[in-house]
Amino acid sequence: AASALAAQIAAKSPLTVALGKAAFYRQAEMELDAAYGYAAEVMTRNMLARDAGEGIDAFLAKRPPVWTGT
């Protein structure tokens, strides 16, 4: 089960995984309001990344995404 989960995570955008992991650990030390604000900033940065566009394009084209990490 752990290997299957690791494979699912590894198939995602490396940029998005790195942003999410860093945000998770940083938010753990914040007050709730600050954590929500920080999460909004991280989500905005993620949606402006090229990989976000690639994910949407791949979904609409029903093809696997080609992540660039940018």
C-alpha angles and dihedrals in degrees: 000000000000092000091050091050091048090052091051092051092045090055091061128087108290090216093054093046091050093047091048095048093048091046092050093056095041093050092052089073097046134090113254097257092048091047091053091050092048091048090054090053092049093048090050091050090048094050091050092054121104090239090062090057090046091052092052093045092049092049093050092046091046092233134121114270122248105217121207099180090238 
